[in-house]
Amino acid sequence: MWLLLYVLWTTARLPWGLQRAIGAPLGALLKFALPDRRKAARRNLELAFPAMPLPQREALLDDSFRDLGIGLFEFARAWWGDV
């Protein structure tokens, strides 16, 4: 727990561009590391946008996980970084 807090505290001090550069691939990694979340998100998109073609929904899913990775850095920055 303390190690995780230290990592968040440290990453909050990285430049914003670097946080985004790390956060985007982290989100892509989380997409594969969290299969239950991926399945739930895919189903939610299917229910919310039934007429949307599958490739567009998959692109939206990818964007959502990318933004999740970036959001982790935003959370850390809000708590411990210079805003």
N, C-alpha and C positions, 0 to 999 in steps of 0.2 A: 504494500500500500504506500509506504513512504517513498519507495523507489519510483512508483508511478507519479506521485505528486512532485517529486524532484524533476522528473523528465518533463512534466507539464510546465513547471516553473521555469525550467531552462529553455524550453522551446518557445515560451511566451516572449522571450527576449530576442529571438531571431528576427531579422528584418522581414517585413510583411511579404515581400516578393519570394523570399526563400521559404517562408511558411506555406505559401500557395504552391510553390514548386514541389515541396515535400508532401503536402496534404493531398494533392490530386492523385498521385500514384498510391498513396496510403489508402485512399478511398477505394481505388481499384483492387487493391490487395484485400481490403475488408469485404468486398463483394464476394470474393472466393473463400475467405476465411469464415464467413458467417452465412452458411447455406440456408439456415432457417429464416434469417432476415431477408436474404435474397428471394427466397420462395414467397414470403409474405408480401414483399414489395412488388414482385412480379404479378401476384394475384390481385393486389390492390389496384395496380395500373390497368390490369385487364378489366376489372369491374368498373373503374372510373372512366376508362376510355375504350369501350367495346368496339367502336367503329375505327379506331386508330389501327393502321397496319402494324403487324408484329415488329418489323425492323425499327419503326419509329418508337414503339413502346420500349424496345430493348435499348435504344439510344437514350431514352428518357431515364431508364433504369441505370444505365452507365453514368449519366449526368448526376443522378441523385446520389449515387455512392461516391462519386468524385467530390460532390459538395459536402457529403458527410465527412470525408477526410479533411477537407479545408475547414469545416465547422469545428472540428476538434481543436485546431489551432486557434480559431476565433474564440472558443471557450476559454482556452488557456490565457490568451491575450486579455480577455475581459477581466479575468481574475487577477492575473499577476503581471501583465505587461504594461507598457506605456501606450496609452491609447491616443 
